[in-house]
Amino acid sequence: MNSLIVIPARYNSQRFPGKPLADIVGKTMIQHVYEKAAASKASRVIVATDDERIFNTVVKFGGEVIMTSPDHNNGTERCAEVLEHLENEGKGFDILVNLQGDEPLINPKEIDKIIDFFKQNETTEILTLVKEISNLEELESPNVVKVVSTIFHENTADALYFSRQVIPYLRNMGKEQWLSNHIFYKHIGIYAFQAEIVPELVDVPEAPLENAESLEQLRWLQDHFVISLLKTQMESNGVDSPEDLERIKQLLSNHPQQQKIP
């Protein structure tokens, strides 16, 4: 099965403009992400951007990049344009991995797990990662997306709902007891799709739940797509703000081995 990683990269982020070009110990963030993706089993890795500065940066470090429309509403639409571009060139793929461009510490082995899962479960439509929540601060943070699911079997389940709120809510119990009485999961924002369903996904109209929570995946759930979940021990180290960037720099300075590709 041919697998494609697309890394959507926008310059005009509201919270952190120019984020993909931020310097992290001598490399731009987008280069860190690209190199980690290229070390995975994926057949091909492409950055999808609408900005010439990002385009030129990727070309300069030897990566593959495609200029996409500035009118896309989300990364899924940008990925779909890349797929269409490649299909018009006669190059088809079975699996599409949408990798966030702000995960400079992504482990290639986690990407490999996703690709292998599709190879072993060919009816899977959408797959994403989840990790057990270990502290109350994460559980209560609206920036940490929680997920409830069907019962896990061998580390896999299907998503029932995603929320920025604590779910499930443990009634008649103080919140200091929640983590000792229930296993909560957070969403790790890497998606993989059967490539053939991506055009269908971008045609799904916005849904009330999506608008309420500002979570695109709820659009798919409301339209009856199945989102499969795979447990991981990988910690999300996304960069959403300049403060996050400083945290990543500090982490790499204290543990330089993390700069190396596993």
Secondary structure, DSSP 8 states (H G I E B T S, - for coil): --EEEEEEE-S--SSSTTGGG-EETTEEHHHHHHHHHHTSS-SEEEEEES-HHHHHHHHHTT--EEE--TT-SSHHHHHHHHHHHHHHTT---SEEEE--TT-TT--HHHHHHHHHHHHH-TT--EEEEEEE--SHHHHH-TTS-EEEES--BTTEEEEEEEESS-SS--TTS-GGGHHHH---EEEEEEEEEEGGGHHHHHHS---HHHHHHT-THHHHHHTT--EEEEE---------SHHHHHHHHHHHHH-GGGGS--
